[in-house]
Amino acid sequence: MAFPRYLAAFPSLLLALAALLPSPARALPAAEYRELLAKYRPQVIACQQDMNQAQMAQPGMALEIRGQVTGVMQNGGLALVQVRLRDEQSFLFSCTKSLPEVQLGSLLRALVLPDPEHPTSYGLVAAAWESALAPTDPKPAPAPTPAGPVAATSTAAPARPPSFPSRGSPDAGYERNLLLAYQRAVHYFNHRLSERDSVRIASHVINNSRAWGVDARLVMAVVAVESGFKPYATSPKGAMGLGQLMPATARGLGVTNAYDPEQNLAGAIRLISGHLERTGDVALALACYNAGSGAVRRYGGVPPYRETINYIRKVTDLYFRLAPEMRPG
């Protein structure tokens, strides 16, 4: 189970942990779906630019998301569906149960509404399949053809398409969405955290994961299982903080206050990175994190400890839910 070392995680996959407003889910016939469109009059979202314009023009409005299903996650009674937009960005909405027809690669249109308390989180109102809707889409009016000989012989240069800087607002928007996605995921695991603290923790996860070349989704899974994102968690054995660092381990990593989220995450992610570097395998790296590198060397692999075996199962199950493309086979 070799582990490619990604420098950054995609925000859409962390959005799969956000506590969104659920609505009952079922695929509707085209006519019934269009009746709801007429009622809600949503803004069509096919790319990130559409989303940015909609949020600036009228925050809180209904949206119709058009794209390809790239992920589905069940979490108790809540299901979340990830849709890839035309520009490769992703959008995620929640519902009380997954659409039974959804398969990876399905082309979907979904009518969604924002959560009044969390305007960037969306719950499903209705969905229908692209194959049912596209044949009945209104045909666009043909562009008018200019009359007269000038139109036929014109040599005027075509209008230049708008240009966007390679750095600046698009990257800033991506980073903002990334941070919001991780912040919502942190808050999902620990509702007691203030918005300020959950943003702070999310920022440390993203920045340290990038610095040490670790998939931030794996870090989220580890911290969720270790402490449930409780900064002051202490185990009966004395493990401390978000990453549950033992006192000797914390000292060896230069962590002077294991209950400080920044120090704890910096140390924990550095430790995960080192284990991945040495083993090249997620399960072995997690075994080292849980039972120690000495135990892994002694047994020549995952130690036969029930705690360690269950720990690896819990972390990898959550990780592969966040990053389904990383699941072996």
Residue pairs with C-beta under 8 A, 6 or more apart in sequence:
1 281
1 282
1 283
1 328
2 280
2 281
3 215
3 276
3 280
3 281
3 282
3 285
3 326
5 213
5 214
5 215
5 276
6 213
6 215
7 210
7 213
8 178
8 206
8 209
8 210
8 216
9 178
9 206
9 209
9 215
9 216
9 217
9 323
10 90
11 90
11 174
11 177
11 178
11 180
11 181
11 182
12 70
12 71
12 82
12 84
12 89
12 90
12 91
12 92
12 181
13 71
13 82
13 90
13 217
13 322
13 323
14 181
14 182
14 184
14 185
14 216
14 217
14 220
14 322
15 80
15 82
15 90
15 92
15 181
15 184
15 185
16 71
16 73
16 80
16 82
16 92
16 321
16 322
17 75
17 184
17 185
17 188
17 189
17 220
17 322
18 80
18 92
18 94
18 118
18 121
18 181
18 184
18 185
18 188
19 78
19 118
19 121
19 184
19 187
19 188
19 191
20 78
20 80
20 92
20 93
20 94
20 115
20 118
20 121
20 122
20 123
21 94
21 113
21 114
21 115
21 118
21 121
21 122
21 123
22 77
22 78
22 79
22 94
22 95
22 96
22 123
22 124
23 94
23 95
23 96
23 113
23 123
23 124
23 125
24 95
24 96
24 97
25 79
25 95
25 96
25 97
25 98
25 99
25 124
25 127
26 99
26 100
26 127
27 99
27 100
27 101
27 127
27 128
27 129
28 36
28 126
28 127
28 128
29 128
29 132
30 128
30 132
30 133
30 136
32 126
33 109
33 111
33 126
33 127
33 128
33 132
33 133
34 133
34 136
36 111
36 125
36 126
37 64
37 111
40 62
40 111
40 113
40 125
41 62
42 61
42 62
42 63
42 64
42 111
42 112
43 50
43 54
43 57
43 58
43 61
43 62
43 63
43 64
44 50
44 63
44 64
44 66
45 51
45 54
45 63
45 64
45 65
45 66
45 85
45 91
46 66
46 67
46 85
46 86
47 85
47 86
47 87
47 89
48 85
48 87
48 89
48 173
49 87
51 63
51 85
51 89
51 91
52 173
54 61
54 63
59 114
59 119
60 114
60 116
60 119
61 114
62 111
62 112
62 113
62 125
63 111
63 112
63 113
63 122
64 109
64 110
64 111
64 112
65 83
65 85
65 91
65 93
65 108
65 109
65 110
65 112
66 83
66 85
66 86
66 108
66 109
66 130
67 83
67 84
67 85
67 86
67 90
67 91
67 107
67 108
68 83
68 84
68 105
68 106
68 107
68 108
69 81
69 82
69 83
69 84
69 102
69 103
69 104
69 105
69 106
69 107
69 108
70 82
70 83
70 84
70 90
70 104
70 105
71 81
71 82
71 92
71 104
71 324
72 79
72 80
72 81
72 82
72 98
72 102
72 104
73 79
73 80
73 82
73 321
74 97
74 98
77 96
77 97
78 94
78 95
78 96
79 94
79 95
79 96
79 97
79 98
80 92
80 93
80 94
80 95
81 92
81 93
81 94
81 95
81 98
81 99
81 102
81 108
81 110
81 124
82 90
82 91
82 92
83 90
83 91
83 92
83 93
83 108
83 110
84 90
85 91
91 122
92 122
93 110
93 112
93 122
93 123
93 124
94 121
94 122
94 123
94 124
95 123
95 124
99 127
101 129
102 108
106 129
107 129
107 130
107 131
108 127
108 128
108 129
108 130
109 127
109 128
109 129
109 130
109 133
110 124
110 126
110 127
111 124
111 125
111 126
111 127
112 122
112 123
112 124
112 125
113 122
113 123
113 125
114 120
114 121
114 122
114 123
115 121
115 122
115 123
118 184
120 180
120 184
121 184
145 151
164 170
178 206
179 199
179 202
179 203
179 206
182 202
182 203
182 205
182 206
182 216
182 220
183 195
183 198
183 199
183 201
183 202
184 198
185 202
185 220
186 193
186 198
186 201
186 202
186 205
186 220
186 229
187 193
187 195
187 198
189 224
189 228
189 229
190 198
190 228
190 229
190 230
193 201
193 229
197 231
197 261
198 229
200 261
200 262
201 229
201 231
201 242
201 261
201 265
204 261
204 262
204 265
204 266
205 216
205 219
205 220
205 223
205 265
205 269
206 216
208 214
208 219
208 265
208 266
208 269
208 270
209 215
209 216
209 219
209 269
210 216
211 269
212 269
212 270
212 272
212 273
213 273
214 269
214 272
214 273
214 276
215 323
215 326
217 319
217 322
217 323
218 272
218 282
218 315
218 319
218 323
219 265
219 268
219 269
219 272
220 318
220 322
221 315
221 316
221 318
221 319
221 322
222 243
222 268
222 272
222 286
222 289
222 315
223 229
223 242
223 243
223 265
223 268
224 318
225 311
225 314
225 315
225 318
226 233
226 239
226 242
226 243
226 244
227 233
227 241
227 242
227 243
227 244
229 242
230 242
231 241
231 242
231 259
231 260
231 261
231 264
232 241
232 259
233 240
233 241
233 242
233 244
234 240
235 244
237 246
238 246
238 247
239 245
239 246
240 246
240 247
240 250
240 258
240 259
240 264
241 258
241 259
241 260
241 261
241 264
242 261
242 264
242 265
242 268
243 264
243 265
243 267
243 268
243 269
243 271
244 268
245 253
245 255
245 258
245 264
245 267
245 268
245 271
247 258
249 267
249 271
250 258
250 264
250 267
253 266
253 267
253 270
253 271
254 267
255 263
255 264
255 266
255 267
256 263
257 263
258 264
258 267
271 289
272 285
272 289
275 284
275 285
275 286
275 288
275 289
275 293
276 282
276 285
278 285
278 288
278 293
279 285
279 288
279 296
282 316
282 319
283 302
283 312
283 316
284 296
284 301
284 302
286 311
286 312
286 315
286 316
287 295
287 296
287 301
287 302
287 303
287 308
287 312
288 296
290 307
290 308
290 311
290 312
291 303
291 305
291 307
291 308
295 303
295 305
295 308
296 302
296 303
302 308
302 309
302 312
319 326
320 326
320 327
